[in-house]
Structures are given as C-alpha cells and as structure tokens.
Amino acid sequence: MARVVVIAVVLVIFAGYLLLWIMTPTNTFRQTWLTELRTQTASTFFGTTQGATYLVFTFPILFIATLGCVYLHLGNKTRENHTKGSSGDQSKLGIWRRPLIVKGLGIVSRIELAFFLMFIALLLWNFATYLRLSFRTITPIYAAKNGEKVWEAKLDSAGLRLGLTGNIALSFLFFPVTRGSSVLPLFGLTSDASVKYHIWLGHIVMTLFTAHGLCYIIFWAATHELSEMLKWENTGVSNVAGELSLLAGLVLWATTLPRIRRKIFELFFYTHHLYILFVFFFVLHVGISYTSIMLPGFFLFMIDRYLRFLQSRRGVRLVSARILPCETVELNLSKSIGLNYTPTSIIFLNLPNISKLQWHPFTITSSSSLESDKLSVMIKGEGKWSKKLYQILSSGSAPVDRLDVSVEGPYGPASTDFLRHDVLVMVSGGSGVTPFISIIRELIHTSQTMKLKTPEILLITAFKNSADLTMLDLILPISGAPSKFSDLGIQVEAYVTREKQPAIQQTKGVRTVWFKPNPSDAPITPILGQNNWLWLGAIISSSFIIYLILIGIVTRFYIYPIDHNSNKIFSSSSRAVLHILFICVGIITASTVAFLGNKTRNSQETTQIQNLEGATPMASPNSLYYNADRELESLPQQSLSQSINVHYGERPDLKRFLLERKESSVGVLVSGPKKLRHDVAKICSSGLAANLHFESISFTW
C-alpha cells in the first residue's frame, strides 16, 4: 500500500512538471504565474529570481528522486523475485510493447515511439509558441528602433528561442546515464537500456544549440557586429562562454559518430569528458538562475559520479579466471554476501595493469542467488584492451599470480520476472550469449533452491567458429551448480556458421587460473550498505539542503550588500562559480559522510570473507574450489552437454523456431549483432503470432 501511495504522488508531481514545460513559452506563465511567484519568493538569501526557479523546476525532480529511493527501498523489503507472474498486465500492454524498427532510432517499442513523438511535439510546441509570441511584436518600426531589418530582428529572436528549446532537451540529457538512478526504475528503466535515450537527446541538444549559435553568428555578421563574439559581459549573458561551451559540445558530438565510436573507442571515451567544460561554460553563459532549470538531472548525475569515484578507489579481490580457447576469459571476483543484483546487470571494470584510465562495462554472467560470494563476467577479445587481457592471462611463459582490479557497480533492473512466460526463447549471436548465462543461472536457483516452476528454455545461439562453442561451458558456474541440473528443462541449439564440420579436437580446453590474494583487496560490497536506497535518498536531500544553506548565507552577507538584488553589479560569472562550488561541497560532504558511515560495516564483512577464504586461491588439489570444479565436470556439465545440439555450416531458421511455439506466452529475448536483433524484432512484430513477447537485451563484453 505504501508503494502505491508513493508512486501515485510521484506521478502527480511529474505530471505537474510536464505541465510546466507546456506552459513555459506562454504569456500566462511568463507574465502572470512566474511574475507572481517571483514576487512571493524574492528574498535577500536567493535574490529575485532564483527562489522561484528552485521551487518550480529544481525541487520537484529532486523530490521525485528522493521518493523514488523510498519506493525502491520498500520494494527490496517486500519483493519476492520471480514468484509472481504478470501475464495479465503484459497482455493488456502487449500491443504497445511490440517492437518496431524505425530508421535512425533502431528497435523501439510502440510505447517508446509514442513518448519520443510526444517529446518532439513538446519541443515543437515550445519553439513555435515562442516564435509566434515574439514575432508578433517585431514590426518595421520596432526593428528600425534597433537599427535592424525585420528579418534580422526575427533571426535574433529565432536564435534565442532555439537556445530556450534546447535547454528543455538538456534538462533530460543526464537522467539516462545516471547509473545508480532512483528515477529511472520508477518508470521501469535501467541506465544501460536507456543509453539510447541519451543518444537521442544528445543529438537533439547539439542540433538546437548549433542552430542557436549559427543564428547569432549570421545575425552579427549581417548587422556588422561580429565583435559581439568576443564580449564577456559582467552581468547577463556571456557570449564567449557560450561559444566555448558550444565548441566543447561540437568536439564531443563529432566523436559520437558510430564509425569513430566503434573503431577508435579511446578517442570517443576521452573526448566525452568534455561534458565538464560544456556544462561549466554553459552555466557561465546563461547564468545560474536559468541553469537551475536543467540542474536536477545534472545534480543527480554528479551525486552518482562521485559515489562511483568513491567505490572505484579500493581494489577488488580477483579470485580466478577461466580461459577459453576462443580468446575469451571469465573473471571471477569476490563479493560480499549482502550484494544482490538481478540477471542482465552490468559492472564496470578497470585493470591498471592494462590501462589506468579506461573503464569498460561487462555483462555479469553470475547469479547472486546461486553464487552468494562470487561475481563473474565474461570478456571476449574483440578490442585492444580485451585482447591485452587475454594475452596476459593465457601466457604460459610468464604466468601472472594476481591482477589489480577496480569496479563500479553493479547496475541493473530493479527486478525481473521471467516466470510469467511458459517458454523463454533466447536468441544470441557470438558473445551475445553473455546475458543469457546470468538468466539461466538465476533460473537454476529458482528451480532447485526455491522449488518453483520455471519456464522451458530454448537457447538458439550462433557462432562463427567451433572454438566459440566453449562459451557454452560458462553456462554453469565454476562451483555451486546443483547436481539435478536436468530438471531445469533447457535445450540449446548451437550453430557454427563458418565451418562445415567439427574441427579437429583441440588439445587446449578451458583452463582455470587462480590468483594470490592481496591484503589490501576487498570483496565487492554495496557502496551504501544494505539500505543503499535510503542512504541515497538522504544524500540527495541533504546535499541539496547544504548547498541551499551555503549559497543562501553567501548571497545574504556577501552578494546582497554589493548588488542589492539588482543583478546589475555583482558579476554573473562569479555568482555562477560560487553556486557550482557550493553544489560540489554539498554533494561531496553528504556522499562522503554516507560512504564512511557504511565503510566500517563493509570492512567487518570483508574480514569475515577473507577468514573464510583461507588458502583456497592457490587451488591445490585439496582445495574446495578444485574439488568443486572436478564435480562440475562430472555431473552437471554432462547433463548440459546432452542438451546441446550443434549444427555446422548453416544459420538458424528463426522464423520456424519462433512461430512453431504454441504456448500462450513465449518470452523472446535477443542479444547480439544489430541485424540479428532486427530480424527477430521483425518476426515478433509481424502479427503472425500474438503469443510472442519481444525484448532486446543489451550486452557488453
């Protein structure tokens, strides 16, 4: 009941927030509502405009984020993962969840497309309304007073309105990339799956801001005022800061082109940090009052970024690695028993031995239910970084006995429910099998430990070479697999597309490497402890309060005696820098206190885990892990091998596999190359079978 109340309040506030965006360009909002609100909120602590902006645009979203933390905490206390189906709700929304392939957007559901079109409509409404109201006042007489022609005055007005409209998209830009967000789960989203929204918004933001800049350059050139480009006003808008912000954004935008992002990932990765300069100079360009409109999303992103920084400072215990002949490794990391995550979650890894700066996301293959003290990821040697890792681990001449590892995460959906389906058809290509390994392991736990009925599993996977078939050996964990694995009901159809017949038996199989422990390393733990959502809610609220108190004091006793709320004396840039400083102070103070408050408890659990591990990392023949590995090969692995059919020199007939399923609810999960995902999406959206429920699973390796 409490969760229903919370979500109802969130929806009401969010609906009001969207209504504000609809009303923002109208005279009713600007001349009546906002004027009255500024009159009521004007003070010596926040000036004449800042208080109203906080109240209307900043506070609602931060309040939603705090309520989201409460909602998710209550969900952790009451949720019984995978025990309740929701096929009824799914059937009602089934037609809206069906996939569509839209050029430029990729695979989207009808719900996503509908919201995207509504967002575009919001932008068009704002821009058109701004133009209509401003053009109404531009007459030949009005233009002549300013020494301009009518078209020049209209170009000036249009350039300004393009910037105002771009700020709407900018207000939403950082929500999808806030990995530990409490807002996204309220709408059933994850940061990993929402990256495409960030990409869409990024293109919109840069298109509008680029047009905004070009309009003013043309306007200044036409009116012989190009010197305006070099002006940095003491108060008001700073042109130079805007140009620097746009320049940083353009460089960042250029490196997001798919060809550059795929082939020169390092260039994309490093230039993306230009967002810091982009936002900093944006704030100096428009001033802090107008920045407060887009502040909530960036404020939450900054909290998340600093918490990730704190988590990444400590080394993580790397227990072992399974080395496959197909240039693939599985890293097994120690984790605390209290760290829980859902299937298809991801984690970011940094290996200083390879690169001290690069962080790479990987899909987790383990199940926190089945493997309570271990977290595993599979890494395929596709790029320079991953190839270097494979070379280090597979080198027989110079074997390594330990690797330094730092992590951020894990991040994933708040919950999953695969039990609502009668059958799960998983379609993968190459290393796209990675997220399905975590799902299968979770269902093993559900079937064997929780004694619940699980859906049948049909895994259809395609590989280029027979060596890649060894990836299927990772379906079962290195330890902890139940002996009655055959009860799960799994069938694997594996296709080797570039070989006509089985390759000659290779002498080199899957090899396990064990690493020596380092006393300074620790298991992966929840950075904010077991009640992480409550701690996050406390950080969001307290950091914003600290910021308000500090800036209020400085404004009242330093800025106000100079400026007297005129906004014409005290430097706008200096004011903006002070706000940025106190925002950072608030976030750092609240987050650090919460982090240190949980550090002692995590350290105690770390000590207990290290005492339990003892000497097992050396993997002697008497080791528990060694014996578990032997048992794995003799019992569950044999059962899995009997469930695998290998086909050589052909590709799977996906249409036949999917359309022949007659069960009432068939969950279709696809992970892999773009073409494969599109092919499966087309089949599921064709209308030939109403029982197919499509879901595209993102993966990283």
N, C-alpha and C positions, 0 to 999 in steps of 0.2 A: 504494500500500500504506500509506504514511504517513497519508494522509487517512482510510483505513478505520479505522486504529488510533485516530486522534483522535476520529472520530465515535463509535466504539464506547465509548471512555472517557467521552465526553460523555453518551451515552445511559445508561450505568450510573450516573453521578453524578446525572443528572436523575431517574432512576427512584428512587434513594435519597432525593432531595429531596422527591419527591411522597409517598413512603412516610412521611417525617417528618410531612407535613401530615395524613396519615391517622391517624397515631398520636398527634399532638399533644393531642387532647382526652382521651385515655385515661389512666387511673391508672398504667398501665405506663410511659408516657412521663414523666408529671409526677412521679411518686413514686419511680420506680426509675431510668430512664435518665437523666433530666435531673439528678436529685439526685446520682447518681454522677459525672456529667460535670462538674457544678459543683464537686464536691469535688476532682476531678483538675485542674481548670483555674483554681481560685482562686489569685490572686496579688496582690501589692501594686501591680502595674502595671495590672491590668484589673479589680480588685475580685473579688467572689464570684460574680457572675452574668454579667458582660459577656463574659468569655472563652468561656464555653460557648455563648452566643448567637452570637458571631462564628463559632465553629467549626461549629455546626450549621446556621445559616440564612444567614449572610453569605458566608462563604468559598466554599461550593460553587458559588453562582451566579457570583461574580466569577471563579472558576477556569474555569467553563464559558465565560464571556465571553472570557477570555484564550485558551483552547484554540480558541474559535471564530475568533479572529484568526489563529491559526496555520493552521487549516483553510482559511480563505478565502485566505490568502497562498499556500498550496500550490496552491489551485485556480487562482489567477491565473497561476502558473508552468506548470501542466500542461494547463489547459483550452484546447481548440480550439473556440471558439464556433461553434455551428451545424454542426459537422461530424459529429456523431453523433446518430442518432435513438434514441428510447427508446420506440418504439411498443409493444414487448413489455411493459415496465413499465406503460405507460399503459393497456394493455388489461386487465392484472391489476387495476389500481385504478380502471378505468373506471366501474364501478357506484358506487364511493364518491365519485368526482369529479362525478357528475351533479348538476345544480343542483336545489334545492328552493326554493320560495317560502314562507317562514314569516312569518306576521303578526307584526310587531314586530321581526323580525330582517332581513327583506328576502331577497335571494338568497343562499343559503348552499349549500355542497356537503354531501353526506352526512357527509364527514369532519368538517367544521366543526360540523355539528349534533351529531354524536356527541361531540366534545370539549366542546362547550358543555354538553350534558346531563351529561357526566361531571363537569364543573366545578361545576355546580349541585348534583349529588349529593354532591360533596366538601363544599360549604358546608352542605348539609342534614345530612350525617353529623356534621360538627363541631358544629353548633348542637344537634342532637338529643342527641349524646353528652354535650356539656357540660351540657345541661339534665337529662338522666337522672341523671347522677352528682351534680349539685348538689341537685336536688330530693329525692334520696334522703336527704340529711342534714337537710332542712328539715322539722321536726316542730313541733307546737304548743308543745312545751317549748322547742325551740331558738328559735322566733320570740319567745316570751314573754320569754326572757332579754334580747333586744334591744329589748323594748318594742314589738314589731311583731305584726301579724296574719300568719297563714300566707300569705295571698295577697300581702301586701305584701313579705314576705321573698322569695317566689317572683318577684315583679315585679322586685325589686332584682337577683336572680340572673339573670333573663332579660335585663335591660338590659345587665348586664356581658357576658353571653355573646354578645349581638348585636354588641357592640363587638369582641370577640375574633374573631368570624366575619368582620366587616367588614374586619379587618386582613388576612385571607387575600386577599380581592379587591384590597385596596390594595397588597399585595405584588406583584401582577402589573400594576397600572394603568399604570405608566410604560414598560413594555417596548415596547408598540406605537408610542409616539410618540418613541422614541429613533431619530432618522432615520439616524444612522450606526452603527446597532447591529450588533454581531458575533454576537448571539444569534439574532435573527430569521432571518437567512439559513441558519442551521443547520437550521431547520425549513421552509425553502423559502418564507419570508415576506419582505415588504418593509414598511417603516413606512407607506407610502402605502396599501397594500392592507390594513394591519392597523388602520387608524383605527377601523374598525367594532368591533374588539375593545375598543379603548379606550373607545368609547361604551358598549358593553355593560357593561364593568367599572365605568365611572363611575356608571352608573345603579344598579348593584348596591351599590357602595360607599356612595353617598349614601342609598340606601334603608335600608341596615342602620345607618349612623351616625345617620340621622334618627330611626329607631325606637329606637336606643340612647339618644339624648338625650331623646326623649319619655317613655321608660320612667322615666328618672330624675326628670324634672320631675313626672310623675304620682306617683311614689313619694315625693318630697319634699313634694309638696302633701298627700298622704294622711297622712303622718307629721308634718305641721306643721313641716317643716324646710326651707322654701324659702330660708332664709338660707344653706344649703349652696351655692346657686348663686353666691354671692359669695365663696367661700373659695378662697384660693390657698395651699395648704399648702407649708411649707418643704421637706418631703420627701414622696415619694409622688405620688399623682395630684392634679393641679391642675384643679379644676372650671372656673374662669374661662377658663383656656387652652383647655379642651375646647369651651366654649361659643363662644369666638372662632373656633376652627377650624371648628366646625360652621356658624357664621354665614357665614364666608367661602365655605365649600363650598356653602351653600344659594344664595347670590347667584350664584355661578359656575354652579351647576346650573340655575337658573331661566333663564339666558340661553342655555342649550344647546337650548332648545325649537326645533324646526325652523323655525317661523314667525319667531322672533326671529333665528335664525342666518342665515336667507336674506335677510330684509328689512332687518335692522339689523346687518349683519356687524361694523361697527366696535364696537358695544356688546358683541357676543359676543367679539370679538378682545381688547379691552382688559380686560374682566372676567375673561377666562380667566387673566390673570396673577395673579389672586387665589390661584392654586395655591401661590404662595410663602408667603402668610400661612396658608393651610390647612395646609401641611406644617410650617411653623415652629411654629405653636401646637399642632399635633398632637404634635410632639416634646416640647414643654413639658408637654403634658397627660399623656402616658403615660410619659415618661422615656426616656433613651437606650437602656437595655437592651432594652426592648420594641420600640423603634423599629428596632433592628438587624434585626428580623425582616423588615421591609419595606424596609430600607436598600439592598439590592443593586440593585433596579430604579431607585430614585431616584438612587443613586450613579452608575450608568451614564448616566442621563438628564442629570445635572449635567455630566459629562465632555463629552457630546455637545453640550450647550447652550453650554458655554464655548468649545469648538472652533469652533462656528458663529459665536460672537461674534468670535473672532479673525479668521475668514475674512471676515466682513462689514465689517471696519474699513477695507479697502482698496477703492478704486474700480476698476471693471471697464471695460475698453475696449469701447465700443459702436461697431461698425463701420458698420452700415447698418440701414435699416428698409424693409420692403416694405409699402406702404399699399394696402389693398384698399377698394373702394367699399362693402363691406358692414360698415363700421365695425370692421374687423379689421386688425391690423398684425402683421407678423413682424419681431421684433427679432433681429439677427444680432450676436452677441458674439464677441470674440476669445477663443480658448482656447489653452492650451499643447498641443503635440502629444502630450505624455505623459498628458493627461487622457482617460481612456476611460470610457465609460458604455454601458449597454445600452438597447435600444429600450424605450419607455414610461417612461423615467426622468423625474423632475421636478426642477425647480430653483426656489428661492425668490428673488424679486426685490424690491428696494427702490429706488424712484425718489424721491430727496429733493425734486426739483422738484415732485412731486405731494404726497407725504407722507413726512416723515422717520421716522415711526414704523411705518407699515403695511408688512407683508411679505405678498406674495401668491405662492402656488405656481402654477407653469405647467408643463404637459407639454412636454418637449423634442421638437421636430419633426425635428431633425437627427440624423445618424448619425456617431458619432465615427470609424467606419471609412471612410465615404465623404468626410466633411469633417473632416480632421485638425486644422485650425486655426480652426474656427468652431463655435459652438453657437447654435442657433436656437430661438426659442419663438414660438408664435402666441397672440395676445391678442385676444379678442373683446370688443367694447364692450358689456358686459352690466351693469356696475355703475358707481358714481360714479368710482372710481379708474381703471378701464379706459376709460371714456368720456372722462375728462380727458386721458388719454394720447393717445387718438386725435385729440382736438381740437388738442392741441399739435403733433402730427406732421403733421396734414393741413391745418393753417392755411397758406393761400397768402399771406396778407397779412403774417404775421410768422413766416417760416420759422426753425426752430432749427438751429444748426450743431453742437450737442452736448447730451447729456443725461448727468447723473451717474447711475451705476448701481452698486449693490452686490448681491452674490449670496450665497446659502448653498446648497451642494450641488455637483454634482447627487447625487440619491439614486434608486436603482432596484434591480431584482432583480440578484442576483449573476451570473446567467446566464439566457439564454433559448434555447429550441430549437424554432424553428418548422419545421425541416426534417423533423421526424418525421411531419408531415402530408403527404398528397398534394395537398390543396387547403386554402387559407385563405379562409374566407368572413368578411369583415369587415362588420359592420352598425353604422352610426352614424347619429346624429341631430344636425343642426346642427354646432356646434363639437366634437362628439364624434369627428369625423374626425381630430382632432389626434394622438392616439397612433398611429393607423394610418399617418400620414405618416412617422413615425420607423421603423416596421416596414418599410414599403415601401422607404425609402431604404437600410435595412440589407440588405434582400434584393437590391437593385440591386448593392450592393458584393459580396455573396456570389456573385451570378450572374456579374458582369462581371469582377471582380478575382480572386476565389478560384476561379472556373471550376467552381463546384459547382451541382448540380441543385437548383433551388428549386421549392417548390410553386406551383401556379397560384394566382392571386389574384383573388377576386371581391369587389369593394368595392361594397356596397349602402349608399347614403347618402341621407338625406332632408334637404331644406332648406325653409324657409318661403317664401323669395323667390328669384328668379333671380339677384339680386345676390350671394347667398351662394355661388353656384357658383364664384365666383372663389377660394374657399378651395382648390379643387382645383388651382389654379395653384401652390400651395405644395408639392404632392407632390414636385416636383423642386426641388433646391436652386438657389440663385442662381448657383452655379458648381460645377463638378465632376461634373455629370451625364454619364454615358457616352453616346456617340453611338448605340450599339446598344441603346437602351432597350427596343426592341420585343421583344428576346429574353427579357424577364422573364416575359411571359405574364400580363398584367393586364387585367381587364375591369372597368369602372366603370359601375354602374347608378345614375344620379343622379335623384332625384325632387324636383320642386318642387311642394309640396302646395297652396300658396295662389294659384297662377296657372294659368290655363287654357291659356295660350300664351306663347311667348317675349316678353319685354318688349322695348320699342323699344331698339335698340342705344344704349348709353350711350357718350358721348364720353370719360368718365372711366374709365380702366382701372387696372391695377396700376401703381403708381408707386414707384420706389426713391429713398430719401433717404440720402445719405452724410454721415457726421459727421466733424468735425475731431477729430484725436487730442489727448489731454491727456497731457503728460509724466508726470503722477502716476498715470494709469490703467495697469492691467496686464491681461494675459490671465487668464482663469480658470485656476487651477492646482490640483492636488491639495494640500490644505492640509498633509498629512503626507507629500507626495512619492510616489514610485513604490512604495515599500514601506509604503504607508499602513496596511495591516492590522497589520504587525509593530510599527509605531510606536504604533498604538492599543493593542495588547496590552501594550506597555511602559508606556504611560500608565496603563492600568487597574491593573496590578500595582504599579508604583512609587508611584502616588498613594495607594493603599491602605496601602502599607508606610510611606510618610511620615506618614500620618495615625496609624497604629498607634504609630510611634515617638514622635511628639509627644505624643499623649494618654497613652501609657504613662509618659513622663517626668513630665508634669504630674501624673498620678494618683499616681505613686510619691513625688514630692518636694513636692507641694503639697496634694493632696486627702487622701492616706492619713494624713499626720501629724495632720490635723484629724478625719477621720472614722473611721480605723482599720477600714475595710471594714464598718462597721455600717450604712451607708446611712440613718442617722438624724440626722446632724449637718450634713453639708455639703449645701447647697441643691441639690435635684434640678434646678431650673431653671438654676442656674448651671453645673452639671455638663453639662446638655444644650447650653447655649450654647457651652461650651468644645469639646464634640465637633463641633458644627456649624462652629465657627470652624476647627478643625484639618482637618475634611473639605474645607472650601473651600481652605485653604492647600495641602493635598496635591494637590488637583485643579489649582489654578492653577499651582503650581510645576512639576509634571510636564508639563502640557499646554503651558505657555509654553516650557519647555526644548525640547520636541519641535518646537513651531512654529518657534522661532528656528533650530533645527538644520536645518530644511528651507527656511527663508526665503532663505538665500544661494543655494542651488541653484535655487530658483524664480526669483530675481531675475536670475540669469545667463541662464536660458532666456527670460525676459521681454525682456531686452536684445536677444537674438538675433532674437526675433519682431519687435520694433519696428524693427530694422535692415532686416529683410526687407520690412516693410510699406511703408516709404518714404512716398511721396506718394499712394499709391493711394486713401486715404479721400476725396480730393477728387473722385474719379470723373470725371476728364477723359476725353475721347474716346480718348486714348491709354492709358487705364488698363487693366490686366489684367482687373479686375473688370468694367469697362464692356464690354469685348470678350467676356468670358465670358457676360455677360448677353445680349448680342446673339446669340451662338452658341446659347445655351439656347433662345431663342425660335425659332430657325430649324431646329434638328434634333430634340433630344429632346422638346421641347414639342409639336411637330407630331405625333410618334408617340403621345404621351399623349392628345392631342385625339382621335385616331382610335379610341382605346379607350374613349371615354366616350359612353354613351347617356343622353340627358336625356329624362325623362318629366314632363309637366306635368299638374297637376290630379288627381293620383292618389297613392296610397300604395303602397309595395312589398308584394307578396304574399310575406311572409317564409316562410310555411309551404311554398309552392311552391318557392321558391328553395332552401330547406334540404333538403326531403325528396326533391327530384329529384337530389341529388348521390349517386351510386352508388359513389364511390371508397371504399376500405377505411378511410381515416382522413381525416376532414374536421374541421379546426380551426375552430370558430365563435367569433369574437371580437366582442363587442358593447360599444359605448361610446356613451353618450348619456343621454337622459331616463330616469327610473325606469320609466315604462310600457313604453318600448321594450325595456329590459333584461329586464323581467318577461315580455314577450311572447316574446322569443327563448328565455328560460330555460324557459318552458312547453313550447315546441316540442321543445327538446332533451331535456327530462325526460319527455316523453310516452311514450317507449318505442317510437315508430313507426320510429325509425331508430337502430340501435346504433352507427353509424359517426360520429355527431356528438359532438364533444368541446367542451364549452362552457367559455368563460372570459369573465368580465366584467372589462373593462379600465376602471380608474378614470382620470379625466382632469380636468385643471384648465386654465382658460383666462383 
